[in-house]
Amino acid sequence: MDIVVITTIIASLFVVIGVAEPLAARMRLPYSVVLALLGIVIGLAATYFLNTDLTDALNPVARAIIDLPIRSNVFLYVFLPTLLFQATLGMNLRRMLDDWVPILVMAVVAVVAATLAIGFALSWVSMLPLAACLLIGAIVSTTDPSAVVSIFRSISAPRRLSRIIEGESLLNDAAAVALFGLFMGFVLLGRPDPELGDALGRFPLLIAGGAVTGWLTARMAVWVMAVVDRWEAAQISVSVGLPYLSYIVAEQSVGASGVVAVVTAGLTLNLTGPGRLSPTAWTNLQEVWDLLAHWAGALIFILAALLIPRLLEEVRPSDIGLLCVVVLAATFARAVILFGLLPFLTVIGLSPAVDRPYRTAILWGGLRGAVTLALALAVTESSHIPLETKRLVGILATGFTLFTLTVQGTTLRMVIAKLGLDKLSPLDVALSRQVVAVALQTVREDVSRTADNYNLTHDIVRSEAKQFGERLDEAVKAAEDSTQILDRDRITLGLIALAGAERDSILARMRERTLSSALSEKVLSDADRLIEGARTGGRIGYQRVSSRTVVYGRSFRIAVFLHNRLRFSRPLKRLTADRFERLLTQRLVLRDLDGFVRGRIRRIHGRRVAELLDDLLARRLEAIETALEGLRLQYPGYAEELERRFIRRTALRLEEREYAIMREDGLVGEELYTVLMQEVAVRRGLSQGRPALDIALKGRDLVRQFPLFSDLDKASLRKLCRALRTRHANAGDIIISKDDPARSVFFIASGAVEVEFAGHSSRLGRGEMFGQLAMLMKRPRHVEVRALAPSTLLTLDEVRFRRLIRRSKAMRESVRKSAENRMIDPALLALDKPTDAPD
């Protein structure tokens, strides 16, 4: 075909893409539905003009459209990797991990269930072999939830719900294409009734091979990007080649799932890219991929829709019945997952609760799209598949796609309206009234100052002020009439606004590049969790989420175990450095929020809510300061070095801004400005990395904080450091329970604990010890010790502790004093008893 004709048609399709988006908004239909309908109309028109006797003038154009070199490989090797890769780059994967159970259920379990349900249902009512029926099930099981996601966003649905649907859209293509390849192989090999166990047994191998391939290629790409870190265009070019190479290597060389390889490569780049690329380069890379995916998604819908008339050429009356079976089986399988399995996972605590109206919307929003058509086209193009199988695959896949697009897609917004999901809650209505009132008051003050500054005509100002004043009075009255909003709800709204302001402050620091690239995404995820925690759990949810950044998590405890037992310190170094920098960043951000609480929060939600939020902020700051103090004791000087690097990055940002102002004012030429900015970029690169954290110094530095060890010589201190083991406890953790065997003594390096004994309680702080009396008396413990704050403890076993007592007079005196306070005869402790343990 003439290249000029092909170029003309493709360029015309881009014009159609540009028209489709505003047309979809005007018609209030999903964008993908409008694209598919336009593609069908173009395909039907081309077929009509080619076969009609009215005119032959349009025959060349019609023939060119029908004979476009569109094959299934174009969709699978060009368009599909683009869409999947961009989807992984645009997701907040750290937040996705919070909802990994429902995402995997919707993306993998639902696809497998739909494949089996459709496959077995078809095998019962048709003459097709089971392998072909399962192949059809795999083809139509993948959903395209872009329509429901866009509508959820337009009605401000919960972010967690949108995240689950986006995660489904990312992973269900991988699962469906992997199953398609599996059953396609059975059909090509002529195995009509495959063993289901064998089929499902090979499925994990396809997934694992693709995952390993994608991870390796992404790690190589990230390494190349780090080498060319000064050339942004080179980094973006490497990212463009990554998904296609991952797909081809997995499919052609490894024999695994190329879709899984692309998804894994995108996930790997998403997690590691922000730490290796500058914020500007990462943002530009995402923008490039957003545009590529927009074009690819639109073209794949239009080009696939052009093929629909060809796929529906040989429809028979009996095919309508089979199509109904496919529709019913697919809907039933999806409903079982949404209304059966997902609520069960919620009951046992593995999944967040998804309200019934939202589950209904997800069920009706399970549209099929271009991936289904592309897979069906791959079957119809194969010369090794029986003709009847090819015919039914094309008809059923195309018919089911048309049903979901024309029936479900066009009525989805109406269904959402019937479910009441498009309406603001009373809480949001009351908030909107208060926000409008406060905003208009601020606007009135600013307009008044503007009129005074520019000496505007008094009569004009007065007439405009009168109209604006009437609108302001109406807004104030509406806000005052919102008496149905409870104080608890006002607090929730204030917390949501406060968490949003925290997120805005983090984004501002990211744009100014005063935060390190490696930390930016993590603290932004923390802010997103705060917003969601406040929205779903109010004050309790906000406090629960905010405490997560201070406490020691499971990964930190594992890292401490690896360091203490196996002397493998790399995970502990990384997690400790992350904890240091995250706490410092949060402290800076929280101090920026004082003015927001006293200003906006107070004006919108009242003095009482502002005071409560101010108190919550103060508590968060106190907890962060306590955690930082504990880290400073362990690693003196490290926090100061981090603060120095923050100041350097801030100074570089200000220097960069001054150069830009001078260039705009004509004081600096373009050549000199380029040189100056290159120098700033070099200095910024030096300030981006974190200083090395020497964990080996921890024991010695901690021991020096204890007066109890003041009279030990250097050799004894060195042995003591090797013997001590670190233990971290979060607030509320029970360190010692009653009747526990007494085998260790504890020294408080940072934090505080509460000791309960015989109905009385006492508190111990930094530099003190506990657990020594029961151990020396060889009796079960009769106390309970609980951490009051995130605490760092040092533990020592009995043999080494007795050796320490023998060497340290200060330690013996401390033990005697604690025994006398508990009215225990020091003679029972056998403090002077020699130990047989070798030094």
C-alpha positions in Angstrom: 0.0 0.0 0.0 1.2 3.5 -0.8 3.0 5.1 2.1 1.3 8.4 1.4 -2.2 6.8 1.7 -1.2 5.1 5.0 0.2 8.3 6.4 -2.9 10.2 5.4 -5.2 7.7 7.1 -3.1 7.6 10.3 -3.0 11.4 10.4 -6.7 11.5 10.0 -7.2 9.1 12.8 -5.2 11.4 15.1 -7.7 14.1 14.1 -10.5 11.8 15.1 -8.7 11.2 18.4 -8.6 14.9 19.1 -12.3 15.3 18.4 -13.4 12.2 20.4 -12.4 13.5 23.8 -14.6 16.7 23.8 -17.3 14.7 22.0 -17.3 12.1 24.8 -17.5 14.9 27.4 -20.5 16.5 25.6 -22.3 13.2 25.2 -21.4 12.2 28.8 -20.1 8.8 27.6 -16.8 7.1 28.5 -14.0 8.1 26.1 -13.2 4.5 25.2 -16.8 3.9 24.2 -16.8 6.9 21.9 -13.5 5.8 20.3 -14.9 2.4 19.6 -18.1 3.7 18.2 -16.2 6.0 15.9 -14.0 3.1 14.7 -17.0 1.0 14.0 -18.7 3.8 12.0 -15.5 4.4 10.0 -15.2 0.6 9.3 -18.9 0.3 8.3 -18.6 3.4 6.1 -15.6 2.0 4.3 -17.3 -1.3 3.7 -20.4 0.4 2.4 -18.6 2.7 0.0 -16.6 -0.2 -1.3 -19.6 -2.3 -2.1 -22.1 0.4 -3.2 -22.8 1.3 -6.8 -23.6 4.9 -6.0 -20.0 6.1 -6.5 -16.5 4.8 -7.1 -14.8 8.0 -6.1 -14.2 6.9 -2.5 -13.2 3.3 -3.4 -9.4 3.9 -3.0 -9.8 5.4 0.4 -12.3 2.7 1.5 -10.0 0.0 0.2 -7.0 1.6 2.0 -9.0 1.7 5.3 -10.1 -1.9 5.1 -6.7 -3.2 4.0 -4.7 -1.3 6.6 -1.8 -3.5 7.6 -3.3 -4.2 11.0 -2.4 -7.5 12.6 -2.7 -8.8 16.1 1.1 -8.5 16.5 0.8 -4.7 16.1 -1.5 -4.6 19.1 0.5 -7.1 21.2 4.0 -5.9 20.4 3.5 -2.1 20.0 0.3 -0.8 21.7 -0.1 -3.2 24.7 3.5 -2.7 26.1 3.0 1.1 25.9 -0.3 1.0 27.8 0.9 -1.3 30.5 4.2 0.4 31.0 2.7 3.8 31.4 0.1 2.5 33.8 2.8 1.2 36.1 4.7 4.5 36.0 1.6 6.5 36.9 0.7 4.5 39.9 1.5 5.1 43.6 2.9 1.6 44.1 3.6 2.1 47.8 -0.1 2.8 48.3 -1.0 -0.1 46.0 0.8 -2.4 48.4 -1.7 -1.5 51.1 -4.5 -3.0 49.0 -2.6 -5.8 47.4 -5.1 -8.5 48.4 -8.3 -7.0 46.7 -6.1 -6.0 43.7 -4.8 -9.5 43.2 -8.3 -10.9 43.8 -9.8 -8.7 41.1 -6.9 -9.0 38.7 -6.0 -12.7 39.0 -8.6 -14.6 40.8 -11.4 -12.9 38.9 -9.8 -13.5 35.6 -9.2 -17.2 36.3 -12.8 -17.6 37.6 -14.2 -15.8 34.5 -12.1 -18.0 32.2 -13.2 -21.2 33.9 -16.9 -20.2 34.1 -17.1 -19.1 30.5 -15.1 -22.1 29.3 -17.1 -24.7 31.0 -20.5 -23.0 30.2 -19.6 -22.9 26.5 -18.5 -26.5 26.5 -21.9 -27.6 27.8 -23.9 -25.8 25.2 -21.7 -25.9 22.1 -19.9 -28.4 20.1 -16.5 -26.8 20.6 -13.8 -28.7 22.5 -13.0 -27.6 26.0 -9.6 -26.1 25.1 -11.2 -23.8 22.6 -14.0 -22.8 25.1 -11.3 -22.0 27.7 -9.4 -20.0 25.1 -12.6 -17.9 24.5 -12.9 -17.5 28.2 -9.4 -16.2 28.5 -9.9 -13.8 25.6 -13.0 -12.1 27.1 -12.0 -12.3 30.8 -9.7 -9.2 30.7 -11.5 -6.0 31.5 -10.8 -2.4 30.5 -11.9 -0.4 33.6 -10.7 2.9 32.3 -14.3 4.1 31.9 -15.4 3.3 35.4 -12.1 4.8 36.8 -12.7 8.1 34.9 -16.2 8.3 36.2 -15.2 7.4 39.8 -12.7 10.3 39.6 -15.3 12.7 38.3 -17.6 11.9 41.3 -14.7 12.0 43.8 -15.0 8.4 44.8 -12.7 7.1 47.6 -9.1 7.0 46.4 -8.8 3.5 47.7 -11.6 2.3 45.4 -10.0 3.9 42.4 -6.7 2.4 43.3 -8.2 -1.1 43.4 -9.7 -0.6 40.0 -6.4 0.8 38.6 -4.5 -2.1 40.0 -7.0 -4.5 38.4 -6.5 -2.8 35.0 -2.8 -3.2 35.4 -2.6 -6.9 36.3 -5.6 -8.5 34.7 -4.2 -8.0 31.2 -1.1 -9.9 32.3 -3.2 -12.7 33.8 -5.5 -12.9 30.8 -2.8 -12.8 28.2 -0.8 -15.5 30.0 -3.9 -17.7 30.1 -4.5 -17.0 26.5 -1.0 -18.1 25.5 -1.5 -21.3 27.6 -4.8 -22.4 26.1 -3.7 -21.2 22.6 -0.9 -23.7 22.9 -3.3 -26.5 23.7 -5.5 -25.7 20.7 -2.5 -25.5 18.3 -1.2 -28.8 19.6 -4.6 -30.4 19.0 -5.3 -31.3 22.6 -9.1 -30.6 22.8 -9.5 -31.6 26.5 -6.4 -30.5 28.4 -5.8 -31.5 32.0 -6.8 -28.5 34.0 -4.2 -29.2 36.7 -1.4 -29.2 34.0 -2.7 -26.0 32.6 -2.8 -24.2 35.9 0.5 -25.7 36.9 2.2 -24.1 33.9 0.6 -20.8 34.6 2.9 -19.8 37.5 6.0 -20.6 35.3 4.8 -18.1 32.7 4.4 -15.5 35.4 7.7 -16.2 37.1 9.7 -16.2 33.9 8.2 -12.9 32.8 8.7 -11.3 36.2 12.4 -12.3 36.3 13.0 -11.1 32.7 11.3 -7.7 33.4 13.2 -7.2 36.6 16.6 -7.9 35.0 16.0 -5.6 32.0 14.7 -2.8 34.2 17.7 -3.0 36.5 20.0 -2.8 33.4 18.0 0.2 32.2 18.2 2.0 35.5 21.9 1.4 35.6 22.3 3.0 32.1 20.1 5.9 33.2 22.4 6.5 36.2 25.4 6.6 33.9 23.8 9.2 31.7 22.3 11.2 34.6 23.3 14.6 33.0 21.4 13.9 29.8 17.7 13.9 30.4 16.8 13.1 26.8 19.0 10.1 26.9 17.3 8.8 30.1 13.9 9.2 28.5 15.1 7.4 25.4 16.3 4.4 27.5 12.9 4.3 29.2 11.1 4.2 25.8 13.1 1.1 24.7 12.7 -0.7 28.0 9.1 -2.1 27.7 9.5 -3.3 24.1 12.8 -5.1 24.8 11.3 -6.7 27.9 8.3 -8.0 26.0 10.4 -9.3 23.1 13.0 -11.0 25.3 10.4 -12.7 27.4 8.2 -13.9 24.5 10.9 -14.9 22.0 13.9 -15.9 24.1 12.6 -17.0 27.5 9.2 -18.4 26.4 7.5 -16.6 29.3 4.8 -13.9 29.5 5.8 -10.7 27.8 3.0 -8.8 29.5 4.2 -9.8 32.9 7.7 -8.8 31.9 6.5 -5.3 30.9 4.5 -4.9 34.1 7.5 -6.0 36.2 9.9 -3.7 34.3 7.5 -0.8 34.9 7.1 -1.6 38.6 10.9 -1.8 39.0 11.4 1.6 37.3 8.6 3.1 39.3 10.3 2.1 42.6 13.9 2.8 41.7 13.6 5.6 39.1 12.7 8.5 41.5 15.9 7.7 43.5 18.2 7.7 40.4 16.7 10.5 38.3 16.2 14.1 39.2 12.6 15.2 40.0 12.5 17.2 36.8 13.7 14.3 34.7 11.3 11.9 36.4 8.4 14.3 35.8 9.3 14.8 32.2 9.7 11.0 31.7 6.2 10.5 33.0 4.7 13.2 30.9 6.3 11.6 27.7 4.8 8.3 28.6 1.4 9.8 29.4 1.3 11.2 25.9 2.5 8.0 24.3 -0.1 6.0 26.2 -2.9 8.4 25.3 -2.1 8.0 21.6 -1.6 4.2 21.9 -4.9 3.7 23.8 -6.9 5.8 21.4 -5.4 4.1 18.3 -5.8 0.6 19.7 -9.5 1.3 20.2 -10.1 2.8 16.8 -8.0 0.3 14.9 -9.5 -2.6 16.7 -13.0 -1.2 16.1 -12.2 -1.0 12.4 -11.9 -4.8 12.4 -15.3 -5.4 14.0 -17.3 -5.5 10.7 -14.7 -8.1 9.4 -15.1 -10.3 12.5 -18.9 -10.3 12.3 -19.2 -11.3 8.7 -20.6 -14.8 9.3 -23.0 -14.4 12.2 -25.6 -17.2 12.6 -28.8 -17.2 14.7 -27.3 -19.9 17.0 -24.4 -17.6 17.8 -26.7 -15.2 19.6 -27.5 -17.9 22.1 -23.8 -18.6 22.7 -23.2 -14.9 23.1 -25.9 -14.8 25.8 -24.2 -17.7 27.6 -20.8 -15.8 27.5 -22.5 -12.7 28.9 -24.2 -14.5 31.7 -21.2 -16.6 32.7 -18.9 -13.6 32.7 -21.3 -11.5 34.8 -21.9 -14.4 37.2 -18.2 -15.1 37.7 -17.5 -11.4 38.4 -20.5 -11.1 40.7 -19.3 -14.1 42.8 -15.9 -12.4 43.3 -17.4 -9.0 44.1 -20.3 -10.1 46.3 -18.8 -13.4 47.7 -15.1 -13.5 47.9 -14.3 -9.8 48.5 -16.7 -9.4 51.5 -15.3 -12.6 53.0 -11.7 -11.2 52.7 -13.0 -8.0 54.4 -14.5 -10.0 57.3 -11.2 -11.8 57.9 -9.3 -8.5 57.7 -7.4 -9.1 54.4 -9.2 -6.5 52.4 -10.7 -3.0 53.0 -14.4 -2.8 53.0 -16.0 -1.9 49.6 -19.6 -0.7 49.9 -22.2 -2.6 48.0 -23.0 0.4 45.6 -19.4 0.6 44.6 -19.2 -3.2 44.0 -22.3 -2.9 41.8 -20.7 -0.1 39.9 -17.5 -2.2 39.4 -19.6 -5.1 38.3 -21.4 -3.1 35.6 -18.2 -1.2 34.7 -16.4 -4.4 33.7 -16.1 -3.3 30.0 -14.1 -5.2 27.5 -12.0 -3.4 25.0 -9.2 -3.5 22.5 -7.1 -6.2 24.2 -10.0 -8.6 23.8 -10.3 -7.7 20.1 -6.6 -8.0 19.6 -6.5 -11.5 21.1 -9.5 -12.6 19.1 -7.7 -11.3 15.9 -4.7 -13.3 16.8 -6.8 -16.5 16.7 -8.6 -15.6 13.5 -5.2 -15.0 11.8 -3.8 -18.4 12.7 -3.8 -21.0 9.9 -3.4 -23.9 12.3 -6.8 -23.5 14.1 -10.0 -25.1 12.7 -12.2 -22.7 10.8 -15.3 -23.1 13.0 -13.2 -22.4 16.1 -11.8 -19.2 14.5 -15.3 -18.1 13.4 -16.8 -18.5 16.9 -13.8 -16.9 18.6 -14.1 -13.8 16.4 -17.9 -13.6 16.7 -18.2 -14.2 20.5 -15.2 -12.0 21.5 -16.4 -9.2 19.2 -20.0 -9.5 20.2 -19.2 -9.5 23.9 -17.0 -6.5 23.5 -19.8 -4.6 21.6 -22.3 -5.6 24.3 -20.2 -4.2 27.1 -19.4 -1.0 25.2 -22.8 -0.2 23.9 -25.0 -1.5 26.7 -22.9 -1.3 29.9 -20.7 1.6 28.7 -23.6 3.9 27.7 -25.6 3.2 30.8 -22.7 3.2 33.4 -23.2 6.8 34.4 -26.9 6.3 34.8 -26.3 3.2 37.0 -23.9 5.3 39.1 -26.5 8.0 39.4 -29.2 5.4 40.4 -26.8 4.1 43.1 -26.4 7.6 44.5 -22.6 7.7 43.9 -22.7 10.9 42.0 -24.0 13.0 44.9 -22.1 14.7 47.7 -22.6 13.5 51.2 -24.2 15.9 53.7 -20.7 16.2 55.2 -19.2 17.3 51.9 -22.1 19.7 51.2 -21.6 21.4 54.6 -17.9 21.6 54.0 -18.4 23.1 50.5 -20.6 25.8 51.9 -18.1 26.8 54.5 -15.2 26.7 52.0 -17.1 29.0 49.6 -17.9 31.4 52.4 -14.3 31.7 53.6 -13.0 31.9 50.0 -15.4 34.7 49.1 -14.4 36.6 52.3 -10.7 36.4 51.3 -11.5 37.4 47.7 -13.4 40.5 49.0 -10.4 41.6 51.0 -8.0 41.1 48.1 -10.3 42.9 45.7 -10.7 45.8 48.1 -6.9 46.2 48.3 -6.6 46.0 44.5 -9.1 48.7 44.1 -7.3 51.0 46.5 -3.9 50.3 45.0 -5.0 51.1 41.4 -7.3 54.1 42.3 -10.2 52.5 40.4 -13.4 54.6 39.8 -15.4 54.8 43.0 -18.9 54.2 41.5 -17.7 51.1 39.6 -16.1 49.7 42.7 -19.2 50.3 44.7 -21.6 48.7 42.2 -19.4 45.6 41.8 -18.9 45.4 45.6 -22.7 45.5 46.1 -23.2 42.5 43.7 -20.3 40.6 45.3 -21.6 41.4 48.8 -25.0 39.9 48.0 -23.3 36.7 46.9 -21.1 36.7 50.0 -24.1 37.1 52.3 -25.9 34.2 50.6 -22.8 32.0 51.1 -22.4 33.0 54.7 -26.0 32.3 55.4 -25.8 28.9 53.7 -22.7 28.0 55.8 -24.4 29.1 59.0 -27.5 27.0 58.2 -25.3 23.9 58.0 -26.1 23.0 61.6 -26.5 19.3 60.8 -22.8 18.8 60.7 -21.5 17.3 64.0 -18.4 18.4 65.8 -16.9 15.0 65.1 -17.4 15.6 61.4 -15.9 19.0 61.6 -12.8 17.5 63.2 -12.7 14.9 60.4 -12.9 17.6 57.8 -10.3 19.6 59.5 -7.9 16.6 59.6 -8.5 15.9 55.9 -7.7 19.6 55.1 -4.6 19.4 57.4 -3.3 16.3 55.7 -4.0 17.8 52.3 -1.9 20.9 53.4 0.9 18.6 54.5 0.8 16.9 51.1 0.9 20.3 49.3 3.9 21.3 51.4 5.7 18.1 50.5 4.9 18.7 46.8 6.3 22.2 47.0 9.5 21.0 48.5 9.7 18.3 45.8 9.3 21.0 43.1 12.0 23.1 44.8 14.2 20.0 45.0 15.0 20.5 48.7 14.0 16.9 49.4 16.2 14.1 48.2 14.8 12.1 45.2 14.9 8.8 47.1 12.8 10.2 49.9 10.2 12.2 48.0 7.9 9.4 47.0 8.0 7.8 50.4 6.9 10.9 52.4 4.3 11.7 49.7 2.8 8.2 50.2 2.8 8.9 54.0 0.7 12.1 53.3 -1.7 10.1 51.1 -2.2 7.6 53.8 -3.0 10.4 56.3 -5.7 11.8 54.0 -7.2 8.4 53.6 -6.9 7.5 57.3 -8.7 10.8 58.3 -11.4 10.3 55.7 -12.2 6.7 56.7 -11.4 6.7 60.4 -11.6 10.4 61.6 -9.3 11.3 64.4 -8.5 7.7 65.3 -7.6 6.9 61.7 -5.4 10.0 61.4 -3.5 9.2 64.6 -3.1 5.5 63.7 -1.5 6.4 60.3 0.6 9.2 61.7 2.1 6.9 64.3 3.2 4.5 61.6 6.0 6.8 60.6 7.4 6.9 64.1 7.1 3.2 65.2 9.6 0.5 64.3 8.0 -1.7 61.7 8.4 -5.4 60.9 11.1 -4.8 58.3 13.1 -2.8 60.8 12.9 -5.6 63.4 14.1 -8.1 60.7 17.0 -5.8 59.8 18.0 -5.6 63.5 17.8 -9.4 63.8 20.0 -9.8 60.7 22.5 -7.3 62.2 22.6 -8.8 65.6 22.6 -12.5 64.7 24.2 -12.6 61.3 26.2 -9.4 61.3 24.5 -8.5 58.0 24.1 -4.8 58.4 23.2 -3.4 55.0 19.3 -3.5 55.5 19.7 -1.9 58.9 21.9 0.9 57.4 19.4 1.7 54.7 16.3 1.6 56.9 18.0 3.6 59.7 19.1 6.3 57.2 15.6 6.3 55.7 14.1 6.7 59.2 16.5 9.6 60.0 15.7 11.5 56.8 11.9 10.9 57.0 11.7 12.1 60.6 13.7 15.2 59.8 11.5 16.0 56.8 8.3 15.4 58.7 9.5 17.8 61.4 10.2 20.5 58.9 6.8 20.0 57.2 4.8 19.9 60.4 6.3 23.2 61.5 5.0 24.7 58.2 1.5 23.8 59.2 1.1 26.1 62.2 -0.1 29.0 60.1 -2.5 26.8 58.2 -4.2 25.7 61.3 -4.4 29.1 62.9 -5.5 30.7 59.6 -7.6 28.6 57.2 -8.7 25.8 59.6 -9.8 28.3 62.2 -11.8 30.4 59.7 -13.5 27.4 58.1 -14.1 25.0 61.1 -14.0 27.3 64.1 -11.7 27.9 67.1 -12.4 24.6 68.9 -11.4 22.4 65.9 -8.3 24.6 65.3 -7.2 24.1 68.9 -7.7 20.4 68.7 -5.8 20.1 65.5 -3.1 22.3 66.9 -2.8 19.9 69.9 -2.6 16.9 67.5 0.2 18.5 65.6 2.0 19.3 68.8 1.8 15.6 69.8 3.0 14.5 66.4 6.0 16.8 66.7 6.7 15.6 70.2 6.7 12.0 69.0 9.0 12.8 66.1 11.4 14.7 68.4 11.5 11.8 70.8 12.3 9.4 67.9 14.9 11.7 66.5 16.6 12.1 69.9 16.9 8.3 70.2 18.6 8.2 66.8 20.9 11.1 67.6 22.1 9.2 70.7 22.9 6.2 68.6 24.4 8.0 65.7 25.7 11.4 66.8 26.4 13.8 64.0 24.4 12.1 61.3 21.3 14.2 61.8 23.4 17.3 61.6 25.0 16.2 58.3 21.5 15.6 56.9 20.4 19.0 58.0 23.5 20.5 56.3 22.6 18.8 53.1 19.0 20.1 53.3 20.4 23.7 53.7 22.7 23.2 50.7 19.8 22.0 48.6 17.7 25.0 49.7 20.6 27.4 48.9 21.0 25.9 45.5 17.3 26.3 44.8 17.5 30.0 45.8 20.6 30.4 43.7 18.9 28.9 40.7 15.9 31.2 41.2 18.1 34.3 41.3 19.8 33.3 38.0 16.4 32.8 36.4 15.3 36.3 37.6 18.5 37.9 36.2 18.0 36.2 32.9 14.4 37.5 32.7 15.5 41.0 33.5 18.2 40.9 30.8 21.1 41.1 33.3 22.4 37.7 32.2 22.7 36.3 28.7 21.6 32.9 27.6 25.1 31.5 27.3 26.2 32.6 30.7 22.8 31.4 32.2 23.4 28.0 30.7 26.9 27.8 32.2 25.7 28.9 35.6 22.8 26.4 35.6 25.2 23.6 34.7 27.4 24.5 37.7 24.3 24.4 39.9 23.4 21.0 38.6 26.8 19.6 39.4 26.6 21.0 43.0 23.1 19.6 43.3 24.2 16.2 42.2 26.8 16.2 45.0 24.2 17.2 47.6 21.6 14.6 46.5 23.3 11.6 48.0 23.1 10.7 51.7 26.1 10.6 54.0 27.3 7.1 54.9 25.9 5.7 58.1 28.4 3.8 60.2 26.4 1.3 62.3 29.6 -0.1 63.8 29.9 3.0 65.9 26.4 2.4 67.4 27.4 0.2 70.3 30.3 2.3 71.5 28.4 5.6 71.2 25.4 4.2 73.1 27.4 2.7 75.9 29.1 6.1 76.5 25.6 7.5 77.3 25.3 5.4 80.4 26.8 6.6 83.7 26.6 3.0 84.8 29.6 2.1 82.5 31.7 5.2 83.4 34.3 3.3 85.4 35.0 0.6 82.8 38.4 0.6 81.1 38.6 0.6 77.3 39.1 -3.1 76.9 36.1 -3.9 79.1 34.0 -1.4 77.1 35.1 -3.0 73.9 34.0 -6.4 75.1 30.7 -5.0 76.4 29.9 -3.4 73.0 30.4 -6.8 71.4 28.1 -8.5 73.9 25.2 -6.0 73.9 22.3 -6.7 71.6 19.9 -4.0 70.4 16.1 -4.3 70.7 13.6 -1.8 69.5 10.1 -1.4 71.1 7.1 0.6 70.0 4.8 2.4 72.4 2.6 -0.1 74.1 4.8 -3.1 73.4 5.2 -5.4 76.4 8.9 -6.0 77.0 8.7 -8.2 80.1 5.6 -10.2 81.1 4.9 -11.6 84.5 6.3 -15.1 85.1 8.7 -14.8 82.2 12.1 -16.5 82.8 14.7 -14.1 83.9 17.5 -14.4 81.4 18.5 -10.9 80.4 18.9 -7.4 81.8 17.8 -4.3 79.8 19.4 -0.9 79.5 17.3 2.0 78.2 19.3 3.8 75.4 16.4 6.0 74.4 12.7 6.3 75.2 10.9 5.3 78.4 9.2 2.3 80.0 6.6 1.7 82.7 7.2 -1.0 85.3 4.1 -2.4 87.1 4.7 -4.4 90.3 2.2 -5.4 93.0 -0.4 -2.8 91.9 2.1 0.0 91.7 3.8 1.5 88.7 7.0 3.5 88.1 8.7 4.9 85.0 12.2 4.5 83.9 14.0 6.6 81.3 17.2 6.9 79.4 20.3 5.5 81.1 18.4 3.3 83.5 18.2 -0.5 83.6 15.6 -3.1 84.6 15.2 -6.9 84.8 18.4 -7.3 86.9 16.9 -8.3 90.2 14.9 -11.3 89.2 17.8 -12.5 87.0 20.3 -12.3 89.9 17.9 -13.9 92.3 17.1 -16.7 89.8 13.4 -16.2 90.3 10.5 -15.8 87.8 9.6 -12.2 87.1 6.7 -10.6 89.0 6.7 -7.4 87.0 5.3 -6.3 83.7 7.3 -3.7 81.7 5.7 -1.8 78.9 7.2 0.7 76.5 5.7 4.2 76.8 7.3 5.5 73.6 9.4 4.1 70.7 12.4 2.9 72.7 15.8 1.5 71.9 17.0 -1.0 74.5 20.3 -2.8 75.0 20.2 -6.4 76.4 22.8 -8.4 78.1 22.7 -12.1 79.2 23.2 -13.3 82.8 26.8 -14.6 82.5 28.1 -11.4 80.9 26.1 -9.2 83.3 27.6 -11.0 86.3 31.0 -10.4 84.8 30.2 -6.8 84.3 29.1 -6.4 87.9 32.3 -7.9 89.1 34.3 -5.4 87.1 32.2 -2.2 87.7 31.8 -0.7 91.1 29.2 1.7 89.8 27.1 -1.1 88.4 27.2 -3.0 91.8 26.1 0.1 93.6 23.2 0.7 91.2 22.0 -2.9 91.6 22.2 -2.7 95.5 20.3 0.6 95.4 17.5 -0.8 93.3 17.3 -3.9 95.6 17.0 -1.7 98.7 14.2 0.3 96.9 12.3 -2.9 96.5 13.2 -3.9 100.1 15.3 -6.9 99.0 18.4 -7.9 100.9 21.4 -7.3 98.6 23.0 -10.4 100.0 20.4 -12.5 98.1 21.7 -11.2 94.8 25.2 -12.8 95.2 26.8 -9.7 93.6 30.3 -10.9 94.5 29.8 -14.5 93.3 32.5 -15.3 90.7 31.5 -16.5 87.2 33.1 -19.5 85.5 32.5 -18.0 82.1 35.7 -17.2 80.2 36.4 -13.6 79.3 
